[in-house]
Structure formats: structure tokens, C-alpha cells
Amino acid sequence: MSTRSSTADQTVLVTGATGTVGRALVASLLAAGAPVRAVTRDPLTARLPADAEVIRGDPNEPGTLAGSLDGVTSLFVNPAAAGEFTGRLLSLARSRGVRRVVLLSTAAIRDKAAWDTDPMVFWHRLIEETVTASGLDWTILRASEFAANTLTHWAPGIRAAGVVREAHAMAASAPVHERDVADVAARLLLSGAYGGATFTVTGPESLTRRHMARIVSQAIGRPVRFERIPREGAVRHLMAVRHLPEGIAESVLRLEEEAAGRPAFVSADAERITGRPASTFARWAADPPPSLFTTSRTTSTGDQKTPCKIAACLVGSRMCKGNGSLTVPDRPAARSGR
Ligand SMILES: NC(=O)c1ccc[n+]([C@@H]2O[C@H](COP(=O)([O-])OP(=O)(O)OC[C@H]3O[C@@H](n4cnc5c(N)ncnc54)[C@H](OP(=O)(O)O)[C@@H]3O)[C@@H](O)[C@H]2O)c1
């Protein structure tokens, strides 16, 4: 990271600032000495740090952010917040003098076979294409599965019955600590050295679902039973906890099926950029959240208020029928250099 005096000259506008990555990113940018404009639709409930300038706005209506983009050096785009309005937001940002954009995307894009068949992967590709064509100095930050997903997926079952229910015990992933994603994003936003590049940030190890459940059990000091459930049950569970339509939940399960029995991709990009190794899942589980698995208060991560943006974007679009079942879309022309 460059010196605090140079970061103090760079104002960063963060969309999705109250989310899993956004909160950690706001903290990371402030720690680096950068002025931060943190966007939320509801400042009254946002609980953002006093040192951040809280911006009331909705990336779905980019015009609500117009004045707040003046004087901004770098923009962080979270697809959960900006979604299909990313293009309009970026045009506005460019017209207001913003130079740099960092997009949060997904490591699932690495699987080219899923480009045209998986709605979530396709959706992220569309947004990546929009960002790389924006005329801004762009960097793509693809993240693996968030470790924090276990709070929404697993915590209710652990609290109620000490059980984790999953369809695929051997599905492997490299769950990433949201703070690592945020720390990498902060460096990309504050440095001019990463323009035109795509990075993938993952946790440091490939873990099966069963192994992750064991790690959570150790972190909270309670037995956690792993229970395999039929695929249909897992789809219904995902639909309930993540507000996903059926077709999208199906595609998540399909990705898990494909991840069963083979190690997950592990990237060294986090260490390359931050200079320290990515946090293990055990470290994440023992960090702030163990009590979140065992007490029934609202989690401090994630958006609990609105349905999943991906689902909202895809349902009714050419990518999904009304019930969320998949239609194969026309893929935008591939760009070179990616
Ligand atoms: N979950 C994963 O495992 C994973 C893995 C790789 C990549 N990703 C990427 O990360 C993104 C999610 O990041 P996150 O978990 O940090 O975000 P998040 O917590 O789901 O949402 C971030 C913030 O965006 C705002 N928001 C949510 N839905 C909105 C909507 N429909 N319209 C307008 N604003 C909305 C909310 O802020 P306010 O209510 O304060 O306005 C929310 O707090 C995904 O979309 C994906 O692109 C996720």
C-alpha cells in the first residue's frame, strides 16, 4: 500500500457498503487513510463507521449518486447492489471524472463450461464485460465462495439442532475471508498499478463441506453433526435462506455437484497483492463470528432486507423464465486480453 499521505488524496466510493465485503472494505480503506464515501439505501440502519461519509443512494438508480461521484478517484462496484445498472453507473462515474473502477466478481467464471449454462456465471460475465468496456481504468476481483455464506446457510441449523445439512459432503471449495477480499480490493482501488488486470482471491486451502463443518464445530466448541440431505431439500434450503428462485438454486447445486471429489482452485493472488497469506477457514470461524453460529441475533454480514439481486435481475430476463428455470442466453462477444 502506498503512503497515507497519497491515499488521503484518493476518495473511494463504495457500493454495497453495508454488505459482507463492503463493511470490511470500508474499514480497510479507512485504515489506509483514504476518504470513503459509503453508499447505502438506508443510512439510519446502516451502522457505518463515523469516519466514513455515508451516502444515501441506490445504485439501481445511478442518478441518486450523481453528486456524490464528484471528486471520487475510484469506484467499487458490488453486483449485489448495482446489478444490471452497472453500465449506467459507470457512464455517470466517467462523466463525473472518476478514473478507476474495481468490480467484485465471482471465481466461478473460471469454469468456461458454465459461461453459457449457469445463470449466475453468465450474469457476472455480463457485468464484467460492462466494466471492461467502460472506458475507466478497470480491475476485476473474482472471489471464491465467501466463508460468511456459512452464517446464512448453516447457522440456523447449528443453533436449532447442532446440525449442518448439505447435499454434497465432498463438494470442495476454498472459502475466502471477506476481510481478505476487502484488503485486496482496497489495494486495487488505491493503486494505479493494477489497471486492466483480473485477480482471483480464494482461501488458502481446498476444503470439503464435511471438513468445514468440523472446523465450525471446533470454533464454537460444540458438536456439529453433518447430515446429507436429498438434492431437492438442499435446493429448497437455498431458496429459503438466499431468496433464490428455483432455477438459480438448482444452478448453485449443480456447481457443488461438479466440485465434489476434486480439489478446489486455490489462488495466491491475495498474498501477491497484500503481502500476507489469505486467512484459513479455521481463522475465519474463530475470528469474530463463532457466537453468530450459536446466538439468534441477526448476523452482521450480508443483506437481510432485500431478495438476492442476481435472482431479481435474472427472473423475467432472457436468462431465466419466471420460475427461475434457465434459458440459454446469447453470450456477448468475447473480448481479447482477459
Ligand atoms: N456469496 C459468495 O460466496 C460470493 C462469492 C463470489 C463473489 N460474490 C459476489 O459478491 C456479491 C455479494 O457481495 P456481498 O455479500 O458483500 O453483498 P451483500 O451483502 O449481498 O449486499 C451488499 C449491499 O448491497 C445492497 N443491496 C443488496 N441488494 C440490493 C438490491 N436489490 N438493490 C440495491 N442494493 C442492494 C445492500 O445495501 P443497503 O441495504 O445498505 O443499500 C447490501 O447490504 C455477489 O453479488 C457476487 O457478485 C459472492
The ligand as an SDF file (V2000), in Angstrom:
LIG
                    3D

 48 52  0  0  0  0  0  0  0  0999 V2000
  -21.5170  -15.0300   -1.6800 N   0  0  0  0  0  0  0  0  0  0  0  0
  -20.4610  -15.5540   -2.2860 C   0  0  0  0  0  0  0  0  0  0  0  0
  -19.9970  -16.6510   -1.9520 O   0  0  0  0  0  0  0  0  0  0  0  0
  -19.7880  -14.7950   -3.3970 C   0  0  0  0  0  0  0  0  0  0  0  0
  -18.6580  -15.3480   -3.9950 C   0  0  0  0  0  0  0  0  0  0  0  0
  -18.0180  -14.6350   -5.0050 C   0  0  0  0  0  0  0  0  0  0  0  0
  -18.4990  -13.3980   -5.4040 C   0  0  0  0  0  0  0  0  0  0  0  0
  -19.6040  -12.8960   -4.7970 N   0  0  0  0  0  0  0  0  0  0  0  0
  -20.0720  -11.5640   -5.2410 C   0  0  0  0  0  0  0  0  0  0  0  0
  -20.3610  -10.7970   -4.0990 O   0  0  0  0  0  0  0  0  0  0  0  0
  -21.6370  -10.1950   -4.2500 C   0  0  0  0  0  0  0  0  0  0  0  0
  -22.2630  -10.0780   -2.8890 C   0  0  0  0  0  0  0  0  0  0  0  0
  -21.4050   -9.3160   -2.0470 O   0  0  0  0  0  0  0  0  0  0  0  0
  -21.8450   -9.0520   -0.5550 P   0  0  0  0  0  0  0  0  0  0  0  0
  -22.2010  -10.3650    0.0730 O   0  0  0  0  0  0  0  0  0  0  0  0
  -20.8150   -8.2080    0.0640 O   0  0  0  0  0  0  0  0  0  0  0  0
  -23.1560   -8.2020   -0.8000 O   0  0  0  0  0  0  0  0  0  0  0  0
  -24.5000   -8.2330    0.0380 P   0  0  0  0  0  0  0  0  0  0  0  0
  -24.1290   -8.2910    1.4630 O   0  0  0  0  0  0  0  0  0  0  0  0
  -25.4290   -9.2630   -0.5060 O   0  0  0  0  0  0  0  0  0  0  0  0
  -25.1190   -6.8100   -0.3660 O   0  0  0  0  0  0  0  0  0  0  0  0
  -24.3570   -5.6320   -0.2470 C   0  0  0  0  0  0  0  0  0  0  0  0
  -25.2770   -4.4430   -0.0780 C   0  0  0  0  0  0  0  0  0  0  0  0
  -25.8890   -4.1340   -1.3190 O   0  0  0  0  0  0  0  0  0  0  0  0
  -27.1460   -3.5310   -1.0850 C   0  0  0  0  0  0  0  0  0  0  0  0
  -28.1540   -4.2910   -1.8370 N   0  0  0  0  0  0  0  0  0  0  0  0
  -28.4630   -5.6010   -1.6960 C   0  0  0  0  0  0  0  0  0  0  0  0
  -29.4520   -5.9440   -2.5440 N   0  0  0  0  0  0  0  0  0  0  0  0
  -29.7580   -4.8280   -3.2330 C   0  0  0  0  0  0  0  0  0  0  0  0
  -30.6920   -4.5430   -4.2640 C   0  0  0  0  0  0  0  0  0  0  0  0
  -31.5260   -5.4810   -4.7410 N   0  0  0  0  0  0  0  0  0  0  0  0
  -30.7240   -3.2930   -4.7580 N   0  0  0  0  0  0  0  0  0  0  0  0
  -29.8980   -2.3260   -4.2830 C   0  0  0  0  0  0  0  0  0  0  0  0
  -28.9950   -2.5340   -3.2970 N   0  0  0  0  0  0  0  0  0  0  0  0
  -28.9300   -3.7750   -2.7900 C   0  0  0  0  0  0  0  0  0  0  0  0
  -27.4090   -3.6110    0.4200 C   0  0  0  0  0  0  0  0  0  0  0  0
  -27.0490   -2.3500    0.9800 O   0  0  0  0  0  0  0  0  0  0  0  0
  -28.1220   -1.2710    1.5450 P   0  0  0  0  0  0  0  0  0  0  0  0
  -29.3190   -2.0350    2.0080 O   0  0  0  0  0  0  0  0  0  0  0  0
  -27.3500   -0.6420    2.6710 O   0  0  0  0  0  0  0  0  0  0  0  0
  -28.3920   -0.3400    0.4240 O   0  0  0  0  0  0  0  0  0  0  0  0
  -26.4180   -4.6770    0.8700 C   0  0  0  0  0  0  0  0  0  0  0  0
  -26.0110   -4.5230    2.1950 O   0  0  0  0  0  0  0  0  0  0  0  0
  -22.4180  -11.1170   -5.1810 C   0  0  0  0  0  0  0  0  0  0  0  0
  -23.3930  -10.4010   -5.8820 O   0  0  0  0  0  0  0  0  0  0  0  0
  -21.3270  -11.6380   -6.0800 C   0  0  0  0  0  0  0  0  0  0  0  0
  -21.1730  -10.7370   -7.1540 O   0  0  0  0  0  0  0  0  0  0  0  0
  -20.2610  -13.5530   -3.8170 C   0  0  0  0  0  0  0  0  0  0  0  0
  1  2  1  0
  2  3  2  0
  2  4  1  0
  4  5  1  0
  4 48  2  0
  5  6  2  0
  6  7  1  0
  7  8  2  0
  8  9  1  0
  8 48  1  0
  9 10  1  0
  9 46  1  0
 10 11  1  0
 11 12  1  0
 11 44  1  0
 12 13  1  0
 13 14  1  0
 14 15  2  0
 14 16  1  0
 14 17  1  0
 17 18  1  0
 18 19  2  0
 18 20  1  0
 18 21  1  0
 21 22  1  0
 22 23  1  0
 23 24  1  0
 23 42  1  0
 24 25  1  0
 25 26  1  0
 25 36  1  0
 26 27  1  0
 26 35  1  0
 27 28  2  0
 28 29  1  0
 29 30  1  0
 29 35  2  0
 30 31  1  0
 30 32  2  0
 32 33  1  0
 33 34  2  0
 34 35  1  0
 36 37  1  0
 36 42  1  0
 37 38  1  0
 38 39  2  0
 38 40  1  0
 38 41  1  0
 42 43  1  0
 44 45  1  0
 44 46  1  0
 46 47  1  0
M  CHG  2   8   1  16  -1
M  END
$$$$
